[in-house]
Amino acid sequence: MSQAKPFECRWGILATGWIATVFSKDLVLDPTTRGVTDVVHTIAAAASSNSVSRARTFLSDVGAAGATAYGSYAELVADGNVDVIYVATPHSHHFEHCLLALQAGKNVVCEKPFTVNAAQLKILVQMAREKKVFMMEAVWTRFFPISVEVRRLINSGEIGEVRRVTAEMNQAQDPDVKYKDGMHRMVNPDLAGGTLLDLGIYSLTWVYQCLYHTLSASEKASSAPSVIGTISRFELTGVDAENVVVSTFPKSIGIATSSIRIATDPDDSGRPAIRISGTKGEIQVAHPAYRPEKLTIIKLGGGVEEKAFPIPAGHGMFWEADGAARALRDGKLECETMPLDESILIMEAMDKVRYDNGFLYPKAIEKTDH
Ligand SMILES: NC(=O)c1ccc[n+]([C@@H]2O[C@H](COP(=O)([O-])OP(=O)(O)OC[C@H]3O[C@@H](n4cnc5c(N)ncnc54)[C@H](OP(=O)(O)O)[C@@H]3O)[C@@H](O)[C@H]2O)c1
């Protein structure tokens, strides 16, 4: 019997920077190298904000030289051969560029964090729903087999009732040296820099995928967390360098931290970044929170099991692409692994911590007019 042809997902890459390159190189890998036979990806086109030659060089670098190169994002979103736009500009510009794609009636996968604030995201979600197009935040970690396994372990009661998750996403980046001119998007307020939006999203992802995503629909309806948090600043530009976010759910507490000054795993020995604590034991997930490959289950009273989840050839961004492609194939408007309402909830948590601590970005990028 002949096998059904895989669904082909045709991507338009909006921006030509670092993560656009990594994602696109993953897209062009043969999916069978990760055991996937039901979807395939092609890069139909890519656009640079202002240089068609940069788009052309980008396409050739990522192994898609035959795709169409554009020197503006407006041309890309108008391309009828593109099924879905992958937005990979700095977060300060996600709102504007997602809007551009949605207004053109395109499906959208947008890099993390979705927007600068929840008000912007709600506008995008409303527009996507009105236009009946698919939209998803590209939180790649959620699609890793290790994340799927952790959620399964929690749901199966392996460690009893989960009462607390602590999740760290710390990197000793030496920002005073590395970012001493204050221009890099990591610390530049004009590009929505700061640790919370850039790295905190990963520790929050672990808290929310363990403590919220695993709940039933009816539990979710009554489980919006209360959130408090604190930050310390990167003095040069005023964005946050460290933060702690505490999310209190009806039956559990999540503590998410991130920093660009200190390390979660100082000697690179695979120390735990995430501890999921239940009444019958604990699951530890090894650093880094954004791209973990190992977990350990420790049972109350004894019993330790380690499980490895090595990432096959590539960076690991292909799993989120596969998730988006399957949702598109099935005519869905969002992906159940990263639902839009959950993106909003996490964005609201980040807003709460920023606003409580007087950490606002310039008006031009917190804006919601469109
Ligand atoms: N999922 C992950 O693991 C991961 C990792 C890193 C970053 N990210 C996210 O991806 C996004 C981009 O990060 P990146 O590291 O790829 O940044 P980057 O290397 O600086 O690339 C950003 C690209 O956006 C385009 N762009 C458009 N307007 C811009 C502006 N005003 N300033 C700067 N660039 C502008 C530029 O390409 P053209 O002008 O040629 O279009 C630029 O190359 C961020 O939101 C970040 O949080 C995700």
The ligand as an SDF file (V2000), in Angstrom:
LIG
                    3D

 48 52  0  0  0  0  0  0  0  0999 V2000
   13.8020   30.7580   19.7620 N   0  0  0  0  0  0  0  0  0  0  0  0
   15.0500   31.0450   20.0530 C   0  0  0  0  0  0  0  0  0  0  0  0
   15.8380   30.2160   20.4670 O   0  0  0  0  0  0  0  0  0  0  0  0
   15.5360   32.4180   19.8330 C   0  0  0  0  0  0  0  0  0  0  0  0
   16.9110   32.6710   19.8980 C   0  0  0  0  0  0  0  0  0  0  0  0
   17.3440   33.9600   19.6120 C   0  0  0  0  0  0  0  0  0  0  0  0
   16.4300   34.9380   19.3300 C   0  0  0  0  0  0  0  0  0  0  0  0
   15.1050   34.6630   19.3300 N   0  0  0  0  0  0  0  0  0  0  0  0
   14.1220   35.7290   19.0590 C   0  0  0  0  0  0  0  0  0  0  0  0
   14.2010   36.0500   17.6890 O   0  0  0  0  0  0  0  0  0  0  0  0
   14.0940   37.4540   17.4890 C   0  0  0  0  0  0  0  0  0  0  0  0
   15.2980   37.9330   16.6850 C   0  0  0  0  0  0  0  0  0  0  0  0
   16.4800   37.6580   17.3680 O   0  0  0  0  0  0  0  0  0  0  0  0
   17.8950   37.5010   16.6140 P   0  0  0  0  0  0  0  0  0  0  0  0
   18.8780   37.0740   17.6270 O   0  0  0  0  0  0  0  0  0  0  0  0
   17.7190   36.6970   15.3810 O   0  0  0  0  0  0  0  0  0  0  0  0
   18.1710   39.0210   16.2440 O   0  0  0  0  0  0  0  0  0  0  0  0
   19.1210   39.5830   15.0810 P   0  0  0  0  0  0  0  0  0  0  0  0
   20.2160   38.6170   14.7860 O   0  0  0  0  0  0  0  0  0  0  0  0
   19.4720   40.9510   15.4880 O   0  0  0  0  0  0  0  0  0  0  0  0
   18.1870   39.6180   13.8050 O   0  0  0  0  0  0  0  0  0  0  0  0
   17.0540   40.4190   13.7190 C   0  0  0  0  0  0  0  0  0  0  0  0
   16.7670   40.7200   12.2540 C   0  0  0  0  0  0  0  0  0  0  0  0
   15.5610   41.4680   12.1950 O   0  0  0  0  0  0  0  0  0  0  0  0
   15.6190   42.3850   11.0920 C   0  0  0  0  0  0  0  0  0  0  0  0
   15.1990   43.7000   11.5790 N   0  0  0  0  0  0  0  0  0  0  0  0
   14.1090   44.3750   11.1560 C   0  0  0  0  0  0  0  0  0  0  0  0
   13.9860   45.5410   11.7980 N   0  0  0  0  0  0  0  0  0  0  0  0
   15.0270   45.6210   12.6480 C   0  0  0  0  0  0  0  0  0  0  0  0
   15.4610   46.6050   13.5730 C   0  0  0  0  0  0  0  0  0  0  0  0
   14.7910   47.7510   13.7560 N   0  0  0  0  0  0  0  0  0  0  0  0
   16.5790   46.3680   14.2780 N   0  0  0  0  0  0  0  0  0  0  0  0
   17.2520   45.2270   14.1310 C   0  0  0  0  0  0  0  0  0  0  0  0
   16.8980   44.2430   13.2550 N   0  0  0  0  0  0  0  0  0  0  0  0
   15.7930   44.4480   12.5260 C   0  0  0  0  0  0  0  0  0  0  0  0
   17.0360   42.3630   10.5490 C   0  0  0  0  0  0  0  0  0  0  0  0
   17.0310   41.6240    9.3200 O   0  0  0  0  0  0  0  0  0  0  0  0
   16.6200   42.3260    7.9310 P   0  0  0  0  0  0  0  0  0  0  0  0
   16.7170   43.8190    8.1060 O   0  0  0  0  0  0  0  0  0  0  0  0
   17.5640   41.8060    6.9240 O   0  0  0  0  0  0  0  0  0  0  0  0
   15.2350   41.8910    7.6880 O   0  0  0  0  0  0  0  0  0  0  0  0
   17.8270   41.5730   11.5780 C   0  0  0  0  0  0  0  0  0  0  0  0
   18.8160   40.7710   11.0140 O   0  0  0  0  0  0  0  0  0  0  0  0
   13.9640   38.0690   18.8820 C   0  0  0  0  0  0  0  0  0  0  0  0
   12.6140   38.3390   19.1630 O   0  0  0  0  0  0  0  0  0  0  0  0
   14.4650   36.9780   19.8170 C   0  0  0  0  0  0  0  0  0  0  0  0
   13.8270   36.9750   21.0860 O   0  0  0  0  0  0  0  0  0  0  0  0
   14.6490   33.4310   19.5460 C   0  0  0  0  0  0  0  0  0  0  0  0
  1  2  1  0
  2  3  2  0
  2  4  1  0
  4  5  1  0
  4 48  2  0
  5  6  2  0
  6  7  1  0
  7  8  2  0
  8  9  1  0
  8 48  1  0
  9 10  1  0
  9 46  1  0
 10 11  1  0
 11 12  1  0
 11 44  1  0
 12 13  1  0
 13 14  1  0
 14 15  2  0
 14 16  1  0
 14 17  1  0
 17 18  1  0
 18 19  2  0
 18 20  1  0
 18 21  1  0
 21 22  1  0
 22 23  1  0
 23 24  1  0
 23 42  1  0
 24 25  1  0
 25 26  1  0
 25 36  1  0
 26 27  1  0
 26 35  1  0
 27 28  2  0
 28 29  1  0
 29 30  1  0
 29 35  2  0
 30 31  1  0
 30 32  2  0
 32 33  1  0
 33 34  2  0
 34 35  1  0
 36 37  1  0
 36 42  1  0
 37 38  1  0
 38 39  2  0
 38 40  1  0
 38 41  1  0
 42 43  1  0
 44 45  1  0
 44 46  1  0
 46 47  1  0
M  CHG  2   8   1  16  -1
M  END
$$$$
